[in-house]
Amino acid sequence: MKRLVLSIGNKEEEDSVTQNLAGAFSGAFLQGVLMEEIAKQENGADIVNTLHGLTFNPYSQYLYIDKNTGSINWVVNSLTDEADNFILKPLLNENFKEFYVKAISKKFVIENKEIKELLMSELTKNFYQEDSAGVFEIQFLTPTSFRQNNKYQFQFDFRLFWQSLVMKYGFIFEQNKEPEVGLLDELAKYSHMLSYSLHSYYYNVGGYNPKTKQSAKIPGFIGRIKIKVTGAQTLKNYAAMLLRFSEFCGIGIKTSMGMGGVKVNNE
């Protein structure tokens, strides 16, 4: 798994334009940019069509402002070796120095590119070789939401939270294995909220009209929580592994459109 962080700026106007792009959590706009770059490759159109038809995408991406540096970062995560090739490769090309966002008719420049890799051996080390204390702080960088019974669920729920991660892990590493009900029961039962600071936020997912300045929106939540997982040590370690994975796969729905971007700190 790899993460590409692109620091971006606005080419034509002052930084407030870039701030507005990030402030709107417009990762959905950047998915369009990503698809355009993929389409430029050999057999790119076929790859784009395949991605649109997948139940689970082998990548996630989102846009956020780094409060420490003030930089606007576009984060693109690939979850498989194949995704490294057709998603990250065109973005890493030295000729990819700028991009145009049609939805807001603005051009942006790429000021820096940084790539990081998480090996499977590093991920499993969380489970097999390290004993987690079971205390985690999770920051939801972009709006996060779940889908249940054909409705959006945008209140935090431990079962939906863990179910999302177990299912994503199963798609990537266990040949689309369905999550075990007993495992989800255990994770939900032994997860406890220590503190939280969350609020609702509607996320733009497309259909943007520049004249009305409105678009289709999905209800979600952003902010941070601190949780504790108790129970057996293996359960704590499993939770730690899933949360490390979450920084690459995202949490909840529409992670390929910019939702569910998270940062996790272990204690």
Buried (B, 14 or more C-beta within 10 A) or exposed (E): BBBBBBBBBBBEEEEEBBBEBBEBBBBBBBBBBBBBBBBEBEEBEEBBEEBEEEEBBBBBBBBBBEEEEEBBBBBBBBBBEEBBEBBBBBBBEEEBEEBEBEBBEBEBBBEEBEBEEBEEEEBEBBBEEEEBEBBBBBBBBBBBBBBEEEEEBBEBBBBBBBBBBBBBBBBBBEEEEEBEEEBBEBBBEBBEEEEEEBEEBBBBBBEBEEEEEEBEBBBBBBBBBBBBBEBEEEBBBBBBBBBBBBBBBBBBBBBBBBBBBBEBEBE
